[in-house]
Amino acid sequence: MFFDGLKPQPFFYGSLQNQLAYLFSIIQPTSESMTYKNEGYEVIRMAIPKSILSVAQGYFDILHLQNKFEQKNLKSVAGGAVDRYCDALATVIQGSVQQTLEKTTNLTLLPTYNYSRIYPAGTPLLPHTDRPACEISATLTIQNKPNIIWPIFLRNRAEVTIQVDLNPGDMLIYNGMELPHWREPGKVQQTGIFLHWVDANGPHAQQQGDPKRNSSPRNLGALQEKRDKETLAAKAPTFEFK
């Protein structure tokens, strides 16, 4: 079962999971350019049903108003943002889009973790690559306030910078360990979900369920700070914002 490897909050199981699975089964998300095989990334337009997108927008708005998001370390690659680790709804969505990712990547995937994140206007995402638990990643845009595009950038295998524009409901699939990615400071508050998997037959399969993060609940803050420092020190590429 998809949820066996993750530790979300417990109240979105059972019938809701089945209803979401049905809704996802009847939509036909569209791939933009079939670039994953050669380039390591792919854009999927309207990856989730509009009804689920609307629910997610209201859900995360309420959680934000209730201060249910945690402040990121200001020295992290997403300093200034707030997020939720393995939120229940995000975990259900991750399970629901997994088939789309497996079809796109032609891999059998194991879930590791997800983050639901809100970036205040003016907050950048610094250039970085990801840790092994993020071998195959997806960023799913939920909401932009105001409703304008806040692009994400990738440095592709040819060392060319690619700008990807995502509307709410659109999803970018990418090799998080391989392709540097970032966002420049924007004029929009964005809510999005970051979803992560590993190849079930690859060298990082043991990362299922994100054991590094979940191995010691008392040390989650220290682990997060250590990972952020490692990312900034060792993995960030040398190029800068425009």
VOBA-599069 format. One record per residue (C-alpha): residue number from 1; residue in three letters; x, y, z. Coordinates in Angstrom, 2 decimals, decimal comma, padded with zeros to 5 digits. Example, Ala and Ser with C-alpha at 12.3 -4.5 7.8 and 13.67 -1.06 7.14 Angstrom:
% VOBA-599069
{1 'ALA' {012,30 -004,50 007,80}};
{2 'SER' {013,67 -001,06 007,14}};
% end
This chain:
% VOBA-599069
{1 'MET' {000,00 000,00 000,00}};
{2 'PHE' {001,30 003,46 -000,92}};
{3 'PHE' {000,98 004,85 002,61}};
{4 'ASP' {003,06 002,12 004,26}};
{5 'GLY' {006,26 004,09 003,75}};
{6 'LEU' {005,02 007,49 004,91}};
{7 'LYS' {003,87 008,91 008,22}};
{8 'PRO' {001,09 011,43 007,47}};
{9 'GLN' {-001,57 012,64 009,84}};
{10 'PRO' {-004,21 009,87 010,13}};
{11 'PHE' {-007,51 011,45 009,17}};
{12 'PHE' {-007,51 011,24 005,36}};
{13 'TYR' {-007,62 007,46 004,92}};
{14 'GLY' {-010,33 005,04 003,84}};
{15 'SER' {-013,24 006,36 001,80}};
{16 'LEU' {-011,56 009,66 000,86}};
{17 'GLN' {-008,60 007,77 -000,56}};
{18 'ASN' {-010,96 005,69 -002,69}};
{19 'GLN' {-012,87 008,77 -003,88}};
{20 'LEU' {-009,67 010,54 -004,86}};
{21 'ALA' {-008,41 007,46 -006,66}};
{22 'TYR' {-011,62 007,42 -008,72}};
{23 'LEU' {-011,38 011,12 -009,58}};
{24 'PHE' {-007,76 010,77 -010,66}};
{25 'SER' {-008,62 007,71 -012,76}};
{26 'ILE' {-011,07 009,65 -014,96}};
{27 'ILE' {-008,85 012,64 -015,78}};
{28 'GLN' {-006,31 012,68 -018,56}};
{29 'PRO' {-003,32 014,84 -017,60}};
{30 'THR' {-001,32 015,93 -020,62}};
{31 'SER' {002,43 015,82 -021,07}};
{32 'GLU' {003,82 018,99 -022,60}};
{33 'SER' {006,80 017,84 -024,63}};
{34 'MET' {007,90 014,29 -023,72}};
{35 'THR' {011,29 015,51 -022,51}};
{36 'TYR' {011,86 013,23 -019,52}};
{37 'LYS' {013,76 010,42 -021,26}};
{38 'ASN' {016,35 012,74 -022,79}};
{39 'GLU' {016,31 015,75 -020,49}};
{40 'GLY' {015,38 014,39 -017,05}};
{41 'TYR' {012,26 016,53 -016,64}};
{42 'GLU' {008,67 016,68 -017,87}};
{43 'VAL' {005,75 019,11 -017,50}};
{44 'ILE' {002,30 017,65 -016,86}};
{45 'ARG' {-000,60 020,03 -017,41}};
{46 'MET' {-003,59 019,73 -015,04}};
{47 'ALA' {-002,12 016,79 -013,18}};
{48 'ILE' {-004,96 016,79 -010,64}};
{49 'PRO' {-008,74 017,30 -011,08}};
{50 'LYS' {-010,04 020,86 -010,72}};
{51 'SER' {-012,32 019,72 -007,88}};
{52 'ILE' {-009,35 018,40 -005,89}};
{53 'LEU' {-007,33 021,51 -006,71}};
{54 'SER' {-010,13 023,68 -005,30}};
{55 'VAL' {-010,29 021,56 -002,13}};
{56 'ALA' {-006,50 021,78 -001,71}};
{57 'GLN' {-006,54 025,57 -002,12}};
{58 'GLY' {-009,13 026,02 000,62}};
{59 'TYR' {-007,53 023,38 002,84}};
{60 'PHE' {-004,08 024,95 002,81}};
{61 'ASP' {-005,52 028,46 003,19}};
{62 'ILE' {-007,27 027,35 006,39}};
{63 'LEU' {-004,14 025,64 007,75}};
{64 'HIS' {-002,13 028,77 007,02}};
{65 'LEU' {-004,64 030,96 008,87}};
{66 'GLN' {-004,47 028,54 011,81}};
{67 'ASN' {-000,64 028,75 011,87}};
{68 'LYS' {-000,31 025,04 011,10}};
{69 'PHE' {002,75 025,55 008,88}};
{70 'GLU' {006,30 025,57 010,24}};
{71 'GLN' {008,78 028,35 009,50}};
{72 'LYS' {011,76 027,25 007,42}};
{73 'ASN' {015,27 027,90 008,66}};
{74 'LEU' {016,10 031,32 007,21}};
{75 'LYS' {019,49 029,97 006,08}};
{76 'SER' {017,94 027,09 004,12}};
{77 'VAL' {017,46 027,04 000,34}};
{78 'ALA' {013,80 027,99 000,94}};
{79 'GLY' {014,41 030,43 003,79}};
{80 'GLY' {011,37 032,58 004,47}};
{81 'ALA' {008,88 029,91 003,38}};
{82 'VAL' {006,61 027,89 005,66}};
{83 'ASP' {005,83 024,22 005,16}};
{84 'ARG' {004,24 020,99 006,39}};
{85 'TYR' {006,07 017,67 006,26}};
{86 'CYS' {003,97 014,73 004,96}};
{87 'ASP' {000,64 016,49 005,33}};
{88 'ALA' {-002,30 014,08 005,07}};
{89 'LEU' {-003,92 015,58 001,97}};
{90 'ALA' {-000,56 016,01 000,24}};
{91 'THR' {000,22 012,35 000,94}};
{92 'VAL' {-003,07 011,24 -000,62}};
{93 'ILE' {-002,33 013,41 -003,67}};
{94 'GLN' {001,15 011,91 -003,89}};
{95 'GLY' {-000,31 008,43 -004,03}};
{96 'SER' {-002,83 009,54 -006,64}};
{97 'VAL' {-000,27 011,04 -009,06}};
{98 'GLN' {002,28 008,25 -008,67}};
{99 'GLN' {000,88 006,36 -011,66}};
{100 'THR' {001,42 009,45 -013,83}};
{101 'LEU' {005,05 009,64 -012,71}};
{102 'GLU' {005,67 005,95 -013,27}};
{103 'LYS' {004,25 006,23 -016,78}};
{104 'THR' {006,37 009,32 -017,50}};
{105 'THR' {009,63 007,95 -016,09}};
{106 'ASN' {009,07 004,29 -016,99}};
{107 'LEU' {010,16 003,41 -013,45}};
{108 'THR' {008,59 001,63 -010,51}};
{109 'LEU' {008,62 004,22 -007,75}};
{110 'LEU' {008,67 004,15 -003,96}};
{111 'PRO' {007,43 007,22 -002,04}};
{112 'THR' {009,80 008,91 000,36}};
{113 'TYR' {008,13 012,10 001,61}};
{114 'ASN' {006,39 015,33 000,62}};
{115 'TYR' {006,34 018,97 001,67}};
{116 'SER' {003,42 021,36 001,39}};
{117 'ARG' {004,91 024,83 001,20}};
{118 'ILE' {003,84 028,47 001,06}};
{119 'TYR' {006,30 031,01 -000,30}};
{120 'PRO' {005,53 034,63 000,69}};
{121 'ALA' {005,98 037,19 -002,08}};
{122 'GLY' {009,65 038,04 -002,52}};
{123 'THR' {010,94 034,70 -001,24}};
{124 'PRO' {013,44 032,91 -003,51}};
{125 'LEU' {014,28 029,23 -003,78}};
{126 'LEU' {018,06 029,14 -003,95}};
{127 'PRO' {019,81 027,06 -006,64}};
{128 'HIS' {020,38 023,51 -005,38}};
{129 'THR' {020,17 019,82 -006,10}};
{130 'ASP' {018,48 017,35 -003,78}};
{131 'ARG' {019,42 014,53 -001,41}};
{132 'PRO' {018,99 010,82 -002,34}};
{133 'ALA' {015,41 010,64 -000,99}};
{134 'CYS' {014,47 013,06 -003,81}};
{135 'GLU' {015,76 010,98 -006,71}};
{136 'ILE' {012,53 011,52 -008,65}};
{137 'SER' {010,66 014,66 -007,67}};
{138 'ALA' {007,60 016,65 -008,66}};
{139 'THR' {006,52 020,16 -007,84}};
{140 'LEU' {002,76 020,72 -008,06}};
{141 'THR' {001,43 024,28 -008,05}};
{142 'ILE' {-001,70 024,67 -005,92}};
{143 'GLN' {-002,31 028,42 -005,82}};
{144 'ASN' {-000,78 031,78 -006,72}};
{145 'LYS' {-001,84 035,03 -005,05}};
{146 'PRO' {-002,25 037,10 -007,18}};
{147 'ASN' {-002,94 034,65 -010,01}};
{148 'ILE' {000,27 035,21 -011,98}};
{149 'ILE' {002,99 032,76 -012,96}};
{150 'TRP' {006,01 032,34 -010,70}};
{151 'PRO' {008,42 030,29 -012,83}};
{152 'ILE' {010,79 027,59 -011,68}};
{153 'PHE' {014,16 027,23 -013,41}};
{154 'LEU' {016,21 024,13 -014,22}};
{155 'ARG' {019,77 023,72 -015,48}};
{156 'ASN' {019,42 020,86 -017,98}};
{157 'ARG' {021,94 018,21 -019,01}};
{158 'ALA' {023,32 020,50 -021,69}};
{159 'GLU' {023,99 023,18 -019,02}};
{160 'VAL' {021,21 025,35 -020,45}};
{161 'THR' {018,81 027,20 -018,12}};
{162 'ILE' {015,19 026,24 -018,74}};
{163 'GLN' {012,25 028,31 -017,48}};
{164 'VAL' {009,12 026,33 -016,60}};
{165 'ASP' {005,81 028,14 -016,11}};
{166 'LEU' {003,25 026,27 -014,02}};
{167 'ASN' {-000,40 027,22 -013,57}};
{168 'PRO' {-002,34 025,89 -010,56}};
{169 'GLY' {-002,81 022,17 -011,14}};
{170 'ASP' {000,29 021,82 -013,32}};
{171 'MET' {003,17 019,61 -012,21}};
{172 'LEU' {006,87 019,51 -013,09}};
{173 'ILE' {008,56 016,10 -012,82}};
{174 'TYR' {012,35 016,22 -012,59}};
{175 'ASN' {015,44 014,34 -011,43}};
{176 'GLY' {016,03 016,26 -008,21}};
{177 'MET' {019,51 014,89 -007,52}};
{178 'GLU' {020,75 015,60 -011,03}};
{179 'LEU' {019,23 018,88 -012,22}};
{180 'PRO' {019,90 022,11 -010,30}};
{181 'HIS' {016,65 024,00 -009,79}};
{182 'TRP' {015,61 027,31 -008,26}};
{183 'ARG' {013,13 030,19 -008,27}};
{184 'GLU' {013,97 033,88 -008,36}};
{185 'PRO' {012,22 036,26 -005,94}};
{186 'GLY' {008,73 036,90 -007,25}};
{187 'LYS' {005,69 039,11 -006,68}};
{188 'VAL' {003,39 036,24 -005,78}};
{189 'GLN' {002,54 034,18 -002,71}};
{190 'GLN' {002,58 030,60 -003,90}};
{191 'THR' {001,21 027,43 -002,34}};
{192 'GLY' {002,69 024,24 -003,74}};
{193 'ILE' {003,42 020,62 -002,94}};
{194 'PHE' {006,82 018,98 -003,39}};
{195 'LEU' {006,56 015,21 -003,89}};
{196 'HIS' {009,48 012,81 -003,77}};
{197 'TRP' {010,14 009,19 -004,80}};
{198 'VAL' {013,01 006,82 -005,46}};
{199 'ASP' {013,45 004,16 -008,12}};
{200 'ALA' {012,36 000,84 -006,57}};
{201 'ASN' {015,13 -000,92 -008,51}};
{202 'GLY' {017,78 001,74 -008,07}};
{203 'PRO' {020,59 002,50 -005,60}};
{204 'HIS' {018,40 004,68 -003,36}};
{205 'ALA' {015,47 002,32 -002,81}};
{206 'GLN' {016,29 002,17 000,91}};
{207 'GLN' {015,18 005,80 001,15}};
{208 'GLN' {011,52 004,77 001,01}};
{209 'GLY' {009,69 006,52 003,85}};
{210 'ASP' {012,57 008,98 004,32}};
{211 'PRO' {014,42 007,07 007,07}};
{212 'LYS' {016,95 009,87 007,56}};
{213 'ARG' {014,21 012,29 008,55}};
{214 'ASN' {012,11 009,83 010,56}};
{215 'SER' {014,85 007,87 012,31}};
{216 'SER' {014,93 010,13 015,36}};
{217 'PRO' {011,84 012,30 015,93}};
{218 'ARG' {013,60 014,21 018,71}};
{219 'ASN' {016,29 015,36 016,29}};
{220 'LEU' {014,14 016,46 013,33}};
{221 'GLY' {015,15 020,11 013,64}};
{222 'ALA' {018,84 019,26 013,84}};
{223 'LEU' {018,58 016,89 010,88}};
{224 'GLN' {016,80 019,53 008,80}};
{225 'GLU' {019,41 022,17 009,68}};
{226 'LYS' {022,24 019,76 008,87}};
{227 'ARG' {020,66 018,87 005,51}};
{228 'ASP' {020,20 022,54 004,64}};
{229 'LYS' {023,84 023,29 005,44}};
{230 'GLU' {025,00 020,30 003,36}};
{231 'THR' {022,86 021,43 000,43}};
{232 'LEU' {024,14 024,99 000,50}};
{233 'ALA' {027,78 024,02 001,05}};
{234 'ALA' {028,20 021,06 -001,28}};
{235 'LYS' {025,38 020,86 -003,79}};
{236 'ALA' {024,50 024,37 -004,86}};
{237 'PRO' {025,72 025,11 -008,40}};
{238 'THR' {028,01 028,03 -009,08}};
{239 'PHE' {025,71 030,05 -011,36}};
{240 'GLU' {023,70 032,97 -009,97}};
{241 'PHE' {020,31 034,60 -010,50}};
{242 'LYS' {019,93 036,86 -013,49}};
% end
